[in-house]
Amino acid sequence: MCFAIPGKVVEINNEDVTVDYQIEKRKVKNFLQLKIGDYVIVQGGFVIKKIPEKEALEALELITEN
């Protein structure tokens, strides 16, 4: 089972985006329609899904509780 942590898009440069995971930022490939501030799930260096902000924040809260 994989555990995916939502990240926030903070920079877009064509197909490359920078995703902020609060403790680090990573450059990944993207082929979806995104804008700065969107929350995403990344797998294998590619954005695979855009998720609603509320869902992302709830997941991040659960992760940081413990």
BELURPE-V748353 format. One record per residue. SS is DSSP state (a for helix, b for strand, c for the rest). PHI is phi as a letter, one per 40 degrees, with the letter a starting at -180 (* if undefined). BURIAL is b if it has 24 or more other C-alpha atoms within 12 Angstrom, else e. Layout:
{{SS PHI BURIAL} {SS PHI BURIAL}}
//
This chain:
{{c * e} {c c e} {c b e} {c b e} {c b b} {c c b} {b b b} {b b b} {b c b} {b b b} {b a b} {b b b} {b b e} {c f e} {c c e} {b b e} {b b b} {b b b} {b b b} {b c b} {c b b} {c g e} {c b e} {c a e} {b b e} {b b b} {b c b} {b b b} {b c b} {c a b} {c b e} {c b e} {c c e} {c b b} {c b e} {c d e} {c h e} {c c b} {b b b} {b b b} {b b b} {b b b} {b b e} {c g e} {c g e} {b b e} {b c b} {b b e} {b a b} {b c b} {b b b} {c c e} {a d e} {a d e} {a c e} {a c b} {a c e} {a c e} {a c e} {a c e} {a c e} {a c e} {a c e} {a c e} {a c e} {c b e}}
//
